[in-house]
Amino acid sequence: MKHTFGEIIVLSLGGSVICPDDINSRFIREFKYLVERFVKKGIKFVITPGGGGVCRVYQKAAGEVTRVTDDDKDWIGIHATRLNAALIRTTFRKIANPVVLDSRGKIKKLTYPVTVAAGWRPGWSTDYVAAALAHDFRAKEMVNIGKPAFVYDKNPDTHKNAKPIYEMTWKEYRTKAPKKWSPGLHAPVDPVAAKLCEKSAIAMFVVGPDLKNLSCLLEGKEFEGTYIQ
């Protein structure tokens, strides 16, 4: 499968690759070089980091002290994404908008090669933020970088015979995915984001953390992953 992108590429950068347990500096460094290579070609990037391991650590700690609601967990997750967004923005400081987009409409135009966004409010993951920004900045597709590397016909964590799906519609995806959002939900694309993508005709590429694979996708070469439209 090959694809040609426009001048704006929206990346949902999973927290699991930024900070699985500790911060993955090597991945961030290589990701930075990859993005800068495409920026030199005139491409603009919108990057929305997830919360990752730091989010889970804080959610667990809060739960050990008091009763924690889903709303509380979401807010902890949102602040974790803002911390990761500050990290990613700092690595791109020479070419990135100094403002982290932490609410919809805060940045009206993409005046910098790189714009970094973070969580907005409870009720969804940064997948939704990425989808909303793809809609706002008129990108026809977005890329989900993280785990898993594909959408599977079964949960690969519990079914060893799970098979990857290479292409599917949003309608097909939504029949397989959870119906509602919950903090810490493990799904390739959260259900709120999937609904927005289907409504707004935004395609998504679900790929793993392999940056060589991501490079192939962005270059219009053959890549491994799932294409949802």
N, C-alpha and C positions, 0 to 999 in steps of 0.2 A: 504494500500500500504506500502511496506517495501523496503529498499534499503541498499546495502552494499557499503560503500565508500572505496577508496584506502587510501594510506598513506598521501596524500595531499588533503586538503579540501579548496576550494576557496569560500569565502563569500563576496557577495556584500551587504554591510551593509547600508541600507537606511538612508539618512540624517534625514528622518522623525522620526526615532526612536532614533537617537542620540540627535537631537536638533529640536523638533517639533516647539517650540517657545523659551523656555529656554532649557539649556542642561539637559538631563535626566540622572543625575548621578546614580540614582538607577538602571536604565536599564544597564548602562555601567558597574557598579559594578557586577551585576548578570551575564552579558555577559562575563566578565573577568573570573569569577569563572567557568563558563561552559567551556570556551575554555581551561583553565588551566587543567581542569579535563580530557579532551581528549588528551592534550599534554602529560600528564603522561602516556598515553597508546601508545605513540610513533607517534601520529599524528602531522603533520605540517600544519599550517594555513596560508593562504594568505587572508588578509582582505582589502577590498576597501570601505572606508566610502564615503557616498554621502555628499552633501552640507547642506541640511536641511533648517531650518528656517533662519539661519544666511545668507545664500545665498540670499533668497528672500528679506530680510531686506536691504541688500546692493544694490541689483538690483533695488529695488523700490526707494531707496534714490538717486541713480544715475539718474534714469528716471525723478525724480522731479527737477533735476538741469539742465539736458541737454538731447538732443536726444541720445538715447542709441541703438546701433546696436545689432543684434543677436550675433555677434562676441564679443562685449563688455560684453554682458550678460554671454556668455560662459566663458570668462576669469574671471569674478567675481565668477562664479560658481566653476571654477577650483581652485581658491585660497581659496574658502570656504571649498572645499574638502581637501585641503592641511592643513588647520587649524584643521579640524576634524581628519585628519590622524595623525597630531602631538599629538592631545589629546589621541587618541586610542593607538598610539605607546607608549606614556608616561605611560599609565596605565599598559602596558605589558613590561615595561622597562627592567625587569630582564631576560626576555626570548625573547625579540624582537630585530630584526636587528635595530641598531641605525639609519640606513639610511631609509628614506621614499622613496619608489619607485615612483618617479614622472615623469619618462620617461621610455619608453620601452627599455629594455636591460641594465638598470642601475644596476640591480642585476642579475647576471648570474646563481647563484645556491642558493638554500634555505638552508643556513647554520645555521639558527636560527629556533627555533620552531615556531615563529610568524614573518611574514613579512607584513608590512602595506604599501599599495599603495594609491595614490591619483590621481586626474585628470591630464591628460597629455596635451591635446590641444583641441581647439574648434571643435565641430562637433558631439559630442556624450556625453553620461553620463558615470558615473563610472561603469555602467553595462558592457559597452564595454571594459573598462580597465580590469574588472574581467574576462570577456570572453577571452580576449587576453592573460592574465596571465594563465588561465586554459590551453589554447593552448600551451603556451611557456613552462610551467612546467609539461605538459602531464597529467593533471587531466582530467578525462573523464566527469566530471560534475561540476556544481557550484550551490550555494544556494543563492537565492535572499531574503533577510530579510527586511521586511518593509510593506508598504501598496500598494495595498490591499493584503489580505491573500490568495487570489486565482486569477486566471484568470477567468473572468466571460463572459458569452455570450453577456452581455450588460454592459454598464457603470453603476456600482452599485450606483454611486452618483446621477444619474438622473433617474434610473429605479429601483423601489422598488422590481420588480419581477425578477431582474437579478439572474441568476442561476450560481453557481460555476461549472467550468470545472475541472475534476480531472486528466485527461490525454489528451494530444493532441500532434500533430506533429508541428515542426517549420513551415511547410508549412501552416498548419491550423492557427497557431498563427499569421503569417504574413498577412493573409487575413483579420484578425480582427483588427490588430494594425495599428497605423498611419504609413504612407508610408515614411515620412521624419522626421528627428530629428529637434526639435526646442527647445530653452532654456525653461526650466520649464515644459517640456512635462510630462503629467501624464499618464503613461502607465506602466504595470507591468515590461516590458522589453523594452528598447528603440529599435527602428527599426534597427539601425546600429549594435547593439549587437546581435539582433535576426538573422540578416543576417550572421554574423560571426559564431555564434553557429551552424546554419544550415550547413554552408560550412565546418566547422571543426568537425562536429558530436559531439558537446558538449551538453550534456543534462543539463537542469536547473530545479531546484525545486523552485517554487514561494511559499513562506510561509509568514505568518504574523510575528508580533513582539513578539509573545508568546514564551518565551524561553523554557518552558516545552515542547512545540510542537517541537521546534528546537532540543532539546535534544533527543526526541524520534526518530526524523529523523536520527540524527547522530549515534544513538545506533542501528539502523536497526530495529526499532519498528514501529508500525502503527503511522502515522502522518496525519495531515490535510494540504492540499496544492495542488498545481497543478504541475504535472510532464510534462515537455516539452522535446521532443527528436526528 
